[in-house]
Amino acid sequence: MFIFWLMERLSNPVIKHWHLKSKNQDMESLPMPHDVVSFERLAADAASRYADNGWPGSKDEAWRFTNINAIRKTEFSPADTAITGTSSEINFIHFINGVHQPIDNMSFNDGIICQKLTDNAGLSSALAAAIPHGHHVADFALAHASDGLAITIDQVVDNPLQMIFDYSGDGISSHPVVVIKLLPGADLTILEEHKGDGAGLSAPVMLFCVEEGAKLHHARRLIESDQRYHLGLNLVQQKSKSVYSGDMVMAGGDITRSETQVSLMEADAQSYLNAVYLGRDAQMRDVTSRIDHDAPDCQSFQRIHGVLDNQSKAVFQGKVKVERYAQKTDGNQMSRTLILSREAEANTKPELEIYADDVTCSHGATIGELDSDQLFYLMSRGIGCDEARQMLIEAFLMDVVDALDDPKREWLIEPIEHWIKTRVS
C-alpha cells in the first residue's frame, strides 16, 4: 500500500514542480564552502584527469566516426602570447592563440561586465559543475589554460558582442575558456569567429548560463586554415522561458569538431541549433549535440546541413534525452547531407532517449547527390555547369540561414558564399 501511495504522490503536479525546482536549483543559491571551485582547482583537477585518460580512442563511442590520430600523435605546446594593444571597437574581445587582450583595454556597452575567471568564483564554480566528468576536450583545455573570461549580461544589449579568436604557429595549442551568464530578462547577440593558420590545435571551452526570460543569439564561424585542428565544446544551461539560438558555419580546418550540450533545466525554455558544415579534400567534419529536456513544456529544434566533396568525411551525432517529468516536450532534429563525390562519406547517428509519455519528438536524416533533373534544367537555360552546381548548393545551404535575423544572417552567409565560389567547380 505504501508503494501505491508514494507513486500517487509523485504523480501530483505540485510534487513534480517541487522536484524539478530542487533538481535544477542554481548552484549560486547554495553558497556552501564545498560548492565553491576556484579556477585554479578546476584546472588542477582537469590536469589530473587528462594525465590519466589522455585523448579518446577508437573505442570511445562519442568519437567512433572521428579519427583524431593526427592530433593524438602530435606534441602540442601552449602558446606564450601576451596581448598589449587596445581596441577602439565597442563590445570587441580579441584572443590570440587562446589568450585574451587585457580587460582594462576593452570597451563595452552598458550591461556587459567582464572579469577574469580567476576573479569570479561563482562562474568558475558553475563551469566546474557543468562540465561532463572526464570529458577529454574539456580536461585538455582546462589543464593548459592559465585563465579564462567571465562575462555577465544584466540587461538588453543592442550591439553584438564580437569574440574573435586568431590562431597561428605549428604545434601550438590554444585553449580559450569563456563563461557568459545572462541575468533574467537580458538579451545579447554574440558573433564568434575562429580563424588562423599553422598546424596547431584550438580547443575552446565555453559555458552559457541563460537565466529566466533571457535571450541569447549566438553565431559562430569556424574558418581556420586547412592545416589546423579544432575541437570545441559549448555548454548551455537554460532556465524558465529562456531562449538560446545557436547558429554555426563550419568551413575550415583539417579536423574540425564542434560539440554542443544543452540543458533545458526549467519549464518553457526554447533551444534552436542550426549548423552548416563544408568539407573537401580529406577533411573531417564532426557536429555533435546533446539536448537534455529536464523540465516540462520545453522545445528544441536542430537543423544540420552539410556539403562534402572529394574524400572528405563528416558525422552528425545528436542525442535528445527527455526525462520522466519533462512532459509536453517538443523535440525535433533533422540532418541533410549533399555529397558531391562518390569518395566522400557522411555518417549520421540520431538518438532519442525518452522517459516521458506526453511528448512530440522526431528525427530524420538524408544523404544524397545533386538533383540531375534540376541541374539539367538550369543548364538548358544557358547556365554553365559549374554555375548551375553552385546555385543548387547555395540553395540547399541557404535553407538553414535564410530564416535568421541580421546581423547573424549576413555574417554567416559570407563564408558559405566564399566556400562555394572557391571550392565548387
C-alpha positions in Angstrom: 0.0 0.0 0.0 2.8 2.4 0.8 4.3 1.9 -2.7 0.9 2.8 -4.4 0.6 5.9 -2.1 4.1 7.0 -2.9 3.5 6.6 -6.7 0.3 8.7 -6.4 2.1 11.4 -4.5 4.9 11.6 -7.1 2.4 12.0 -9.9 1.0 15.1 -8.3 1.9 18.2 -10.4 2.8 20.2 -7.3 5.2 17.5 -6.2 6.6 17.3 -9.7 7.2 21.0 -9.8 9.0 20.9 -6.4 11.2 18.1 -7.6 12.2 19.9 -10.7 13.0 23.1 -8.8 15.0 21.2 -6.3 16.9 19.3 -9.0 17.7 22.4 -11.0 18.4 24.8 -8.2 21.1 27.2 -9.2 24.5 26.4 -7.8 25.0 30.0 -6.8 22.0 29.9 -4.5 23.8 27.3 -2.4 26.8 29.2 -1.0 28.3 26.2 0.9 32.1 26.1 1.0 32.4 22.8 -0.8 30.4 24.2 -3.8 33.0 26.9 -4.4 35.5 25.8 -7.0 38.3 28.2 -7.9 39.6 28.3 -11.4 43.0 27.1 -10.2 41.4 24.0 -8.6 39.3 23.4 -11.7 42.4 23.4 -13.8 44.4 21.2 -11.5 41.6 18.6 -11.4 41.3 18.7 -15.2 45.1 18.2 -15.5 44.9 15.1 -13.3 42.1 13.6 -15.3 43.8 14.4 -18.6 47.1 12.8 -17.3 45.1 9.6 -16.6 42.8 9.5 -19.6 44.5 11.4 -22.5 42.7 11.7 -25.8 39.7 9.5 -26.7 40.4 6.3 -28.6 38.6 4.5 -31.4 36.5 2.5 -28.9 35.1 5.7 -27.4 31.5 5.7 -28.7 31.3 9.5 -28.9 34.4 9.6 -31.2 33.8 6.4 -33.2 33.4 8.2 -36.5 36.1 10.9 -35.9 39.7 9.8 -36.4 42.0 12.1 -34.4 45.2 10.0 -34.7 46.9 13.0 -36.2 46.1 15.0 -33.1 47.0 12.2 -30.7 50.4 11.8 -32.3 51.3 15.5 -32.2 53.2 17.1 -29.3 51.5 20.4 -28.7 52.8 23.3 -26.6 50.7 26.1 -25.2 51.3 29.5 -26.7 53.3 32.1 -24.9 51.4 35.1 -26.1 50.7 38.4 -24.4 48.4 41.0 -26.0 49.0 44.6 -25.1 47.1 46.5 -27.7 43.9 48.5 -27.1 40.9 48.0 -29.4 38.9 51.0 -30.3 35.9 48.9 -31.1 33.0 48.6 -28.7 32.0 45.1 -27.5 35.0 43.6 -29.1 37.2 40.8 -27.5 40.3 39.7 -29.3 42.1 36.4 -28.5 45.5 35.4 -29.9 46.3 31.7 -29.5 43.7 31.5 -26.8 44.9 34.5 -24.7 42.6 37.4 -24.5 43.6 41.1 -24.5 43.8 42.8 -21.1 40.3 43.6 -19.7 41.3 47.1 -19.0 41.9 47.6 -22.7 38.3 46.5 -23.6 35.3 48.8 -24.1 31.8 47.7 -23.6 28.2 49.0 -23.7 26.3 49.3 -20.5 25.0 45.9 -19.4 28.3 43.9 -20.1 30.5 43.2 -17.1 33.8 41.4 -17.9 36.2 39.8 -15.4 38.9 37.3 -15.3 37.5 33.9 -14.5 40.0 33.6 -11.7 38.3 36.6 -10.1 34.8 35.2 -10.3 34.4 32.1 -8.1 30.7 31.9 -8.8 31.1 31.4 -12.6 34.2 29.3 -12.1 32.1 27.0 -9.9 29.3 27.0 -12.4 31.7 25.8 -15.1 33.1 23.1 -12.8 29.5 21.8 -12.2 28.5 22.0 -15.9 31.5 20.1 -17.5 30.8 16.4 -18.1 33.1 14.3 -15.9 36.0 13.0 -17.8 35.3 15.0 -21.0 38.6 14.7 -23.0 38.5 18.1 -24.7 37.4 20.0 -21.6 40.1 18.3 -19.5 42.8 19.1 -22.1 41.8 22.7 -22.4 41.4 23.4 -18.7 44.6 21.6 -17.9 46.5 24.0 -20.1 44.6 27.3 -19.7 46.1 29.9 -17.4 42.8 31.8 -17.0 39.5 32.5 -18.7 36.9 35.2 -19.1 33.8 35.6 -17.0 31.1 37.8 -18.7 27.9 38.9 -17.1 25.0 40.5 -19.0 22.4 42.2 -16.9 20.2 44.0 -19.5 19.2 44.1 -23.1 22.4 44.9 -25.1 21.7 46.3 -28.6 25.1 46.0 -30.2 26.5 42.5 -30.8 29.4 41.2 -28.7 32.2 40.2 -31.1 34.7 37.5 -30.0 37.5 37.0 -32.5 39.9 34.1 -32.0 43.1 34.3 -34.0 45.5 31.3 -34.1 48.9 30.8 -35.6 52.0 28.6 -35.4 52.8 24.9 -35.9 52.5 22.6 -32.9 50.8 25.4 -30.8 47.7 24.5 -28.8 45.2 27.2 -27.8 42.5 26.7 -25.2 40.4 29.8 -24.5 37.9 29.4 -21.7 34.8 31.7 -21.6 31.8 31.7 -19.3 28.9 34.0 -20.2 25.9 34.5 -17.9 22.7 36.3 -18.9 20.7 37.5 -15.9 16.9 37.4 -16.0 15.5 39.4 -18.9 18.8 40.1 -20.6 19.2 39.9 -24.3 22.5 39.5 -26.2 23.8 38.7 -29.7 27.3 37.1 -30.0 29.3 37.0 -33.2 32.2 34.4 -32.6 34.9 33.7 -35.2 37.8 31.3 -35.1 40.4 31.8 -37.8 44.2 31.4 -38.3 46.9 29.2 -39.9 49.6 26.8 -38.9 49.3 23.1 -38.0 48.1 23.9 -34.5 45.2 22.9 -32.3 42.3 25.0 -30.9 40.3 23.7 -28.1 37.8 26.3 -26.9 35.5 25.6 -23.9 32.5 27.8 -23.3 29.6 27.9 -20.9 26.5 29.9 -21.4 24.1 30.3 -18.5 20.8 31.8 -19.7 18.6 32.8 -16.8 14.8 33.2 -16.7 13.4 35.1 -19.6 16.8 35.9 -21.1 17.6 35.5 -24.8 21.0 34.6 -26.3 21.6 34.8 -30.1 24.9 33.0 -30.8 26.5 32.9 -34.2 29.8 31.1 -34.9 32.2 30.9 -37.9 34.9 28.3 -37.9 37.1 29.3 -40.8 40.6 28.2 -39.8 43.2 27.2 -42.4 43.3 23.7 -43.9 46.2 22.6 -41.7 44.6 23.3 -38.3 42.7 21.1 -35.9 39.7 22.4 -33.9 37.9 20.6 -31.1 35.3 22.8 -29.4 32.9 22.3 -26.5 29.9 24.6 -25.9 27.7 24.1 -22.8 24.3 25.8 -22.5 22.2 25.9 -19.4 18.7 27.4 -19.7 16.2 28.5 -17.1 12.5 29.1 -17.4 11.2 30.9 -20.5 14.7 31.5 -21.8 15.7 31.2 -25.5 19.1 30.1 -26.9 19.7 30.3 -30.6 23.0 28.7 -31.7 23.9 29.0 -35.4 27.2 27.8 -36.9 29.1 27.6 -40.2 32.0 25.1 -40.2 34.1 25.9 -43.2 37.7 25.5 -42.2 40.3 23.2 -40.6 41.6 19.8 -41.3 39.8 18.0 -38.4 37.0 20.2 -37.0 34.6 19.1 -34.3 32.0 21.2 -32.6 30.1 19.7 -29.6 27.2 21.4 -28.1 25.4 20.2 -24.9 22.2 21.9 -23.9 20.4 21.5 -20.5 16.8 22.7 -20.5 16.6 23.0 -16.7 13.2 24.7 -16.2 9.8 24.9 -17.9 9.1 26.8 -21.2 12.7 27.1 -22.3 13.5 27.0 -26.1 16.6 25.9 -27.8 17.5 26.2 -31.5 20.6 24.7 -33.0 21.4 25.3 -36.7 24.6 24.3 -38.4 26.2 24.2 -41.9 29.4 22.2 -42.4 31.5 22.2 -45.6 34.2 19.6 -46.4 36.6 18.9 -49.2 39.9 17.0 -49.9 40.4 14.7 -46.9 38.9 17.0 -44.3 36.9 15.7 -41.3 33.7 17.4 -40.0 32.0 16.5 -36.8 28.9 18.1 -35.4 27.9 16.6 -32.1 25.0 17.7 -29.9 23.2 16.6 -26.8 20.0 18.2 -25.6 18.6 17.2 -22.1 15.0 18.0 -21.5 14.9 18.1 -17.7 11.7 20.2 -17.4 8.2 20.2 -18.9 6.9 22.4 -21.8 10.3 22.9 -23.4 11.2 22.9 -27.1 14.3 22.1 -29.0 14.9 22.2 -32.8 18.0 21.1 -34.6 18.7 21.6 -38.4 22.0 20.5 -39.8 23.0 20.8 -43.5 26.4 19.7 -44.9 28.2 19.5 -48.2 31.1 17.1 -48.8 33.5 16.9 -51.8 36.5 14.8 -52.7 37.5 12.3 -49.9 36.1 14.4 -47.1 34.1 12.8 -44.2 31.5 14.0 -41.8 29.4 12.9 -38.9 26.4 14.3 -37.2 25.5 12.7 -33.9 22.7 14.2 -32.0 21.1 12.9 -28.8 17.8 14.2 -27.3 17.1 12.9 -23.8 13.7 13.5 -22.3 13.4 12.9 -18.5 10.3 11.4 -16.9 9.0 14.8 -15.6 9.6 16.6 -18.9 6.0 16.2 -20.2 4.8 18.3 -23.2 8.3 18.2 -24.7 8.7 19.2 -28.3 12.0 18.0 -29.8 12.8 18.0 -33.5 16.1 17.0 -35.2 16.9 17.0 -39.0 20.2 16.3 -40.7 20.7 16.6 -44.5 24.0 16.0 -46.4 24.8 16.7 -50.0 27.5 14.5 -51.5 29.5 15.9 -54.5 31.9 13.0 -54.8 31.4 9.2 -54.7 34.5 9.1 -52.4 33.0 11.4 -49.8 31.4 9.8 -46.7 28.7 11.0 -44.4 27.6 9.3 -41.1 24.5 10.2 -39.1 23.7 9.0 -35.6 20.4 10.4 -34.3 19.4 9.2 -30.9 16.2 9.7 -28.8 16.0 8.6 -25.2 12.5 9.3 -23.9 11.1 8.6 -20.4 8.1 10.8 -20.6 4.8 9.7 -22.2 3.4 13.0 -23.5 6.0 14.3 -25.9 6.4 15.2 -29.6 9.8 14.1 -30.7 11.2 13.3 -34.2 14.4 12.9 -36.1 15.3 12.4 -39.7 18.4 12.2 -41.9 19.0 12.2 -45.6 22.2 11.8 -47.7 22.1 12.4 -51.4 23.6 13.9 -54.5 22.7 17.0 -56.6 19.4 16.5 -58.5 20.3 15.7 -62.1 17.0 17.0 -63.3 17.4 20.4 -61.6 21.0 20.6 -62.9 19.8 19.8 -66.5 17.0 22.4 -66.3 19.4 25.1 -65.3 21.9 24.2 -68.0 19.2 24.1 -70.6 18.5 27.7 -69.8 22.1 28.7 -70.8 23.7 28.4 -67.3 27.1 26.8 -67.3 27.6 23.5 -65.4 29.8 25.0 -62.6 27.5 27.9 -62.1 24.5 25.6 -62.0 26.1 23.4 -59.4 26.9 26.4 -57.3 23.4 27.7 -57.5 21.9 24.4 -56.3 24.4 24.0 -53.5 23.8 27.6 -52.3 20.0 27.0 -52.3 20.5 23.8 -50.3 22.6 25.6 -47.6 20.6 28.9 -47.5 17.6 26.9 -46.3 19.3 26.9 -42.9 20.4 30.5 -42.6 17.8 32.4 -44.6 15.4 32.4 -41.7 17.9 34.1 -39.4 17.8 37.8 -38.5 20.6 40.2 -39.2 23.4 40.6 -38.2 23.7 36.9 -37.8 22.3 36.1 -41.3 24.7 38.2 -43.3 27.6 37.3 -41.1 27.1 33.6 -41.6 26.3 33.8 -45.3 29.7 35.3 -46.2 31.9 32.2 -45.5 29.3 29.9 -47.2 29.4 32.0 -50.4 33.2 32.2 -50.3 33.5 28.4 -50.0 31.1 27.7 -52.8 32.8 30.1 -55.2 36.3 28.9 -54.5 35.8 25.2 -53.9 33.0 24.1 -56.2 33.8 23.6 -59.9 
